[in-house]
Amino acid sequence: MKFKYVIVGAGLAGLTMAERIANVMNEKVLVIEKRSHIGGNVYDSYNDDGILIHNYGPHIFHTNDKGVYQYLSKFTKWNDFWHRVLTYVDGNLVPMPITVETINKLYKLNLSCSQVEEFLKEQAEDISEIKTSRDVALSKVGRDIYEKIFETYTRKQWGVDPGDLDTSVISRIPIRLNRDTRYFADKYQGMPSHGYTRMCENMVANKNIKIMLNTDYKEVIDQIEYDKMIYTGPTDEFYNYKHGKLSYRSIQFQFETFDKEEFQEAPVVNYPNDYDYTRITEFKKLTWQEHKKTTICKEFPCSEGEPYYPFPTKDCKARFALYEEDMKKEENVLFLGRLAEYRYYNMDAVVRRALDLFLEVSS
């Protein structure tokens, strides 16, 4: 078989590249995927009860990047969806991220926006040099809120103390001095009206694109002629772990279906301090599906399993830097995406990265 481009991985990064190569360059492209489906972690499907679930946890599209929004809108219509999350603290459900409403509910107060700003300034600890995620939280909200909302949740999510994690982890969580309880404030937000899998199928509906599922690329790559590879898998695996294994955080998903129309108040409820799971998602509240039953998903973070989150510590970054030196020497391989670049990407960011990489390839 002869292809100008081979793409390893059929997640959003790989599919975006395949779509652009096939439709813009009119070149044949082969996508090799070890799973039994396309879409990577945004894959969704109907369970035995006919309820649309997100098989790898909730995915909510949000972006301020108009170009990415317009690009994906070629392949799906959107349900206008403004994500809201509640957090279970001290027996009460409070909005997350932290807003004026969160502070008032948490402490049974009735503060204005400006008063909440002063309240948080009084709570905040003066930390001379912010080095870790714990430092970030303490410097913004103080010890009590840190312990109620961030400390145990972060420990469950990552398996280590927040003091051992890079500042990027908690810095991603916004703190708003207003009453906006939406989880994201991005200009463009929504859910694909027919699901992510349908959107992904539309992306690769081109005769120039061939997809091999249930296939480890290493078992077939020697039989394929190609000019350039776009690799979206784990970089340490690509190099046969020559510098050691990179650490990832994984998740075990526990799905449960109930014979009632509603399970909880919000699409997602976080449990920072209670139970072993970090959150529960109720999918019908994401998809707007009407059904007499409802399906939820509990998430149990773990260290073994599918690699979902690159581990944000200094040691892991140092190890990846060794692989980066090898990556720079590759003439016919481009590395793209969360696993290949060992960094956390939201959906919009990985699509943007792929679109930009395509421009480099095609110019």
C-alpha positions as CSV (number, residue, x, y, z in Angstrom):
1,M,0.0,0.0,0.0
2,K,1.2,3.5,-0.9
3,F,0.1,6.7,0.9
4,K,1.6,10.1,1.0
5,Y,0.5,10.5,4.6
6,V,-0.1,8.0,7.4
7,I,-1.8,9.2,10.6
8,V,-1.5,7.2,13.8
9,G,-4.6,7.7,16.0
10,A,-8.2,8.6,15.0
11,G,-8.8,11.2,17.7
12,L,-9.7,14.8,17.0
13,A,-6.1,15.6,16.2
14,G,-5.7,12.8,13.7
15,L,-9.1,13.2,12.1
16,T,-8.6,17.0,11.6
17,M,-5.4,16.3,9.8
18,A,-6.9,13.5,7.7
19,E,-9.9,15.7,6.7
20,R,-7.7,18.6,5.6
21,I,-5.2,16.4,3.7
22,A,-8.0,14.6,1.9
23,N,-10.2,17.6,1.1
24,V,-7.8,20.5,0.7
25,M,-4.7,18.7,-0.8
26,N,-6.8,15.9,-2.4
27,E,-4.2,13.4,-1.2
28,K,-4.8,9.8,0.0
29,V,-4.3,9.3,3.7
30,L,-4.3,6.3,5.9
31,V,-5.5,6.5,9.5
32,I,-4.4,3.7,11.8
33,E,-6.3,3.3,15.1
34,K,-5.8,0.7,17.9
35,R,-9.3,1.1,19.3
36,S,-12.5,-0.3,17.6
37,H,-13.8,3.2,16.8
38,I,-12.9,6.7,15.6
39,G,-13.2,9.8,17.7
40,G,-10.7,9.0,20.4
41,N,-11.9,10.1,23.8
42,V,-14.8,12.2,22.4
43,Y,-16.4,9.0,21.2
44,D,-20.1,8.6,22.2
45,S,-22.6,5.8,21.7
46,Y,-26.0,4.6,22.6
47,N,-26.0,2.1,25.5
48,D,-28.3,-0.9,25.8
49,D,-31.2,1.3,27.0
50,G,-30.9,3.6,24.0
51,I,-29.3,6.5,26.0
52,L,-26.5,8.4,24.4
53,I,-23.5,8.3,26.6
54,H,-19.9,9.7,26.4
55,N,-17.9,6.6,26.7
56,Y,-14.8,8.3,28.1
57,G,-16.4,10.9,30.4
58,P,-18.2,14.2,29.6
59,H,-16.9,16.3,26.7
60,I,-18.3,19.8,26.4
61,F,-17.2,21.9,23.5
62,H,-16.2,25.5,24.3
63,T,-13.9,28.0,22.6
64,N,-13.1,31.6,21.9
65,D,-11.5,30.5,18.7
66,K,-14.0,31.5,15.9
67,G,-11.9,29.6,13.3
68,V,-12.1,26.3,15.2
69,Y,-15.8,26.8,15.8
70,Q,-16.5,27.5,12.1
71,Y,-14.4,24.5,11.1
72,L,-16.2,22.0,13.3
73,S,-19.5,23.6,12.3
74,K,-19.0,22.2,8.8
75,F,-19.5,18.7,10.3
76,T,-22.2,19.2,12.9
77,K,-25.0,21.5,14.0
78,W,-24.9,22.5,17.6
79,N,-27.2,22.5,20.6
80,D,-26.6,25.8,22.5
81,F,-25.4,24.4,25.8
82,W,-24.1,26.3,28.7
83,H,-22.4,23.9,31.0
84,R,-23.1,24.2,34.8
85,V,-21.4,22.2,37.5
86,L,-22.3,21.8,41.2
87,T,-19.9,20.8,43.9
88,Y,-20.9,18.8,47.0
89,V,-19.4,20.5,50.0
90,D,-20.4,20.2,53.7
91,G,-23.7,18.6,52.7
92,N,-24.6,21.3,50.2
93,L,-24.4,21.7,46.4
94,V,-22.6,24.9,45.5
95,P,-21.8,26.3,42.0
96,M,-18.4,25.6,40.5
97,P,-16.2,27.4,39.5
98,I,-16.0,29.8,42.4
99,T,-18.3,32.8,41.9
100,V,-20.2,35.2,44.2
101,E,-23.0,32.6,44.4
102,T,-20.5,29.9,45.5
103,I,-19.1,32.1,48.4
104,N,-22.6,33.1,49.5
105,K,-23.9,29.5,49.6
106,L,-20.8,28.1,51.1
107,Y,-20.7,30.5,54.0
108,K,-24.4,31.4,54.2
109,L,-23.7,35.0,53.3
110,N,-25.3,37.7,51.1
111,L,-22.3,39.5,49.8
112,S,-22.2,41.7,46.7
113,C,-19.6,41.2,44.0
114,S,-17.2,43.8,45.4
115,Q,-17.7,42.4,48.9
116,V,-16.8,38.9,47.7
117,E,-13.6,40.4,46.1
118,E,-12.7,41.8,49.5
119,F,-13.6,38.6,51.2
120,L,-11.3,36.5,49.0
121,K,-8.5,39.1,49.5
122,E,-8.8,38.6,53.3
123,Q,-8.8,34.8,52.9
124,A,-5.8,34.7,50.5
125,E,-2.4,33.8,51.8
126,D,0.6,35.9,50.9
127,I,3.0,33.5,49.1
128,S,6.2,35.0,47.9
129,E,6.9,32.5,45.1
130,I,4.1,30.5,43.5
131,K,5.6,27.2,42.5
132,T,2.8,24.6,42.8
133,S,-0.9,24.2,42.4
134,R,-1.3,24.4,46.2
135,D,0.4,27.8,46.1
136,V,-2.0,29.0,43.4
137,A,-5.1,28.0,45.4
138,L,-3.9,29.4,48.7
139,S,-2.8,32.7,47.1
140,K,-6.2,33.1,45.4
141,V,-8.8,31.8,47.9
142,G,-7.1,30.9,51.2
143,R,-6.8,27.8,53.2
144,D,-10.5,27.1,54.1
145,I,-11.7,27.1,50.5
146,Y,-8.6,25.3,49.4
147,E,-9.3,22.5,51.9
148,K,-13.1,22.4,51.2
149,I,-12.9,22.4,47.4
150,F,-9.4,21.9,46.0
151,E,-7.2,19.8,48.2
152,T,-8.9,16.4,48.4
153,Y,-10.3,16.6,44.9
154,T,-6.9,17.3,43.4
155,R,-5.4,14.5,45.5
156,K,-8.1,12.1,44.2
157,Q,-7.7,13.2,40.6
158,W,-3.9,13.0,40.5
159,G,-2.9,10.7,43.3
160,V,-0.5,13.1,44.8
161,D,-0.6,16.2,47.0
162,P,-1.3,19.5,45.2
163,G,2.0,20.7,46.5
164,D,3.7,18.3,44.1
165,L,1.8,19.5,41.0
166,D,2.6,22.1,38.5
167,T,0.8,25.4,38.8
168,S,-1.1,24.7,35.5
169,V,-3.5,22.2,37.2
170,I,-5.4,24.6,39.5
171,S,-4.7,27.6,37.4
172,R,-7.1,26.2,34.8
173,I,-10.0,26.6,37.3
174,P,-11.5,30.1,37.0
175,I,-12.5,32.3,39.9
176,R,-15.1,34.9,39.0
177,L,-16.1,38.0,40.9
178,N,-19.6,38.0,39.4
179,R,-22.7,35.8,39.5
180,D,-22.0,33.9,36.3
181,T,-22.4,30.3,37.3
182,R,-21.6,28.8,33.8
183,Y,-18.5,26.6,34.0
184,F,-17.1,28.1,30.9
185,A,-17.2,31.7,29.8
186,D,-16.1,31.1,26.2
187,K,-18.0,32.9,23.4
188,Y,-18.8,29.6,21.5
189,Q,-20.2,26.7,23.5
190,G,-22.4,23.8,22.6
191,M,-22.9,20.1,22.1
192,P,-23.0,18.4,18.6
193,S,-26.7,18.0,18.0
194,H,-26.3,14.3,16.9
195,G,-23.3,13.5,19.0
196,Y,-19.5,13.6,18.6
197,T,-19.3,10.3,16.8
198,R,-21.6,11.5,14.0
199,M,-19.5,14.7,13.8
200,C,-16.3,12.6,13.5
201,E,-17.8,10.4,10.9
202,N,-18.7,13.5,8.8
203,M,-15.1,14.7,9.1
204,V,-13.7,11.6,7.4
205,A,-16.5,11.0,4.8
206,N,-14.0,11.2,1.9
207,K,-12.9,8.4,-0.4
208,N,-9.3,9.6,0.0
209,I,-9.4,8.6,3.7
210,K,-8.8,4.9,4.6
211,I,-9.2,3.9,8.3
212,M,-7.8,0.8,9.9
213,L,-9.4,0.1,13.3
214,N,-8.3,-2.5,15.9
215,T,-4.7,-2.1,14.6
216,D,-1.4,-1.4,16.3
217,Y,0.5,0.6,13.8
218,K,3.8,-1.0,14.7
219,E,2.4,-4.4,13.5
220,V,1.6,-3.1,10.0
221,I,3.8,0.0,9.3
222,D,6.6,-2.0,7.7
223,Q,4.1,-3.1,5.0
224,I,3.0,0.4,4.1
225,E,4.8,2.9,1.8
226,Y,4.4,6.5,2.9
227,D,6.1,9.8,2.7
228,K,5.2,11.3,6.1
229,M,3.7,10.1,9.4
230,I,1.6,12.2,11.7
231,Y,1.8,10.5,15.1
232,T,-0.8,11.3,17.8
233,G,0.0,8.4,20.2
234,P,2.2,8.4,23.3
235,T,5.7,9.5,22.5
236,D,7.4,7.1,24.9
237,E,5.7,4.2,23.2
238,F,6.9,5.5,19.8
239,Y,10.5,5.4,21.0
240,N,10.0,2.0,22.8
241,Y,10.4,3.7,26.2
242,K,14.1,4.4,25.6
243,H,14.1,7.1,28.3
244,G,11.6,5.4,30.5
245,K,7.8,5.5,30.7
246,L,6.0,8.8,30.9
247,S,3.4,9.0,33.7
248,Y,-0.2,9.5,32.8
249,R,-3.3,9.6,34.9
250,S,-6.2,7.4,33.9
251,I,-9.8,7.0,34.9
252,Q,-12.1,4.1,35.5
253,F,-15.7,4.8,34.4
254,Q,-18.7,3.2,36.2
255,F,-21.9,3.6,34.3
256,E,-25.3,3.1,36.0
257,T,-28.8,3.4,34.6
258,F,-31.8,4.2,36.7
259,D,-35.5,3.7,36.0
260,K,-36.3,7.4,36.5
261,E,-36.1,10.5,34.3
262,E,-33.6,12.5,36.5
263,F,-30.8,11.6,38.9
264,Q,-29.2,14.9,39.9
265,E,-29.7,18.7,39.6
266,A,-26.8,19.4,37.2
267,P,-25.1,17.7,34.3
268,V,-22.0,17.2,36.4
269,V,-21.7,17.1,40.2
270,N,-18.2,17.1,41.8
271,Y,-17.4,15.3,45.0
272,P,-14.2,16.8,46.3
273,N,-14.3,15.2,49.8
274,D,-16.9,12.4,49.8
275,Y,-16.6,9.0,48.1
276,D,-13.8,7.6,46.0
277,Y,-15.1,9.1,42.8
278,T,-14.4,12.6,41.7
279,R,-17.7,13.4,39.9
280,I,-20.9,12.1,38.5
281,T,-22.2,13.0,35.0
282,E,-25.8,12.6,34.0
283,F,-25.7,12.4,30.2
284,K,-29.3,13.4,29.3
285,K,-28.5,16.8,30.8
286,L,-25.7,17.2,28.3
287,T,-27.4,15.8,25.2
288,W,-31.0,17.0,25.8
289,Q,-32.2,13.5,25.0
290,E,-35.7,12.6,26.2
291,H,-35.9,9.2,27.8
292,K,-37.9,7.6,30.7
293,K,-34.6,6.3,32.1
294,T,-31.3,8.0,32.8
295,T,-27.7,7.0,32.8
296,I,-24.9,8.4,35.0
297,C,-21.2,7.9,35.1
298,K,-18.9,7.9,38.1
299,E,-15.2,8.6,37.6
300,F,-12.5,6.9,39.6
301,P,-9.1,8.3,38.8
302,C,-6.3,5.8,38.7
303,S,-2.7,5.3,37.7
304,E,-3.1,2.3,35.4
305,G,-5.2,2.1,32.2
306,E,-5.7,4.3,29.1
307,P,-3.5,7.4,29.2
308,Y,-5.7,10.4,29.6
309,Y,-3.9,13.2,31.4
310,P,-0.1,13.9,31.1
311,F,1.3,14.1,34.6
312,P,2.2,17.7,35.5
313,T,5.3,17.4,37.6
314,K,8.9,18.6,37.1
315,D,10.2,15.0,36.9
316,C,7.8,14.1,34.1
317,K,8.5,17.3,32.2
318,A,12.2,16.6,32.4
319,R,11.8,13.0,31.1
320,F,9.6,14.3,28.2
321,A,12.3,16.8,27.4
322,L,14.6,13.8,26.6
323,Y,12.1,12.5,24.1
324,E,11.6,16.0,22.6
325,E,15.3,16.0,21.6
326,D,14.6,12.8,19.7
327,M,11.5,14.2,18.1
328,K,13.4,17.2,16.7
329,K,15.6,14.8,14.8
330,E,12.7,13.1,12.9
331,E,12.5,14.1,9.3
332,N,9.4,12.2,8.3
333,V,7.4,12.1,11.5
334,L,5.3,15.0,12.9
335,F,4.0,14.7,16.5
336,L,0.6,16.1,17.3
337,G,-1.9,16.0,20.2
338,R,-2.1,15.5,23.9
339,L,-0.3,12.2,24.1
340,A,2.4,12.9,21.5
341,E,3.2,16.4,22.8
342,Y,2.7,15.4,26.5
343,R,0.5,18.4,27.3
344,Y,-3.1,19.0,28.3
345,Y,-5.2,20.2,25.3
346,N,-8.9,21.0,25.4
347,M,-10.8,19.9,22.3
348,D,-10.7,23.3,20.7
349,A,-6.9,23.6,21.3
350,V,-6.1,20.3,19.8
351,V,-8.2,21.1,16.7
352,R,-6.4,24.5,16.4
353,R,-3.0,22.8,16.8
354,A,-4.0,20.4,14.0
355,L,-5.2,23.1,11.7
356,D,-2.0,25.1,12.2
357,L,0.2,22.0,11.6
358,F,-1.7,21.3,8.4
359,L,-0.9,24.8,7.2
360,E,2.8,24.1,7.8
361,V,2.6,20.7,6.0
362,S,0.7,22.1,3.0
363,S,2.7,25.3,2.5
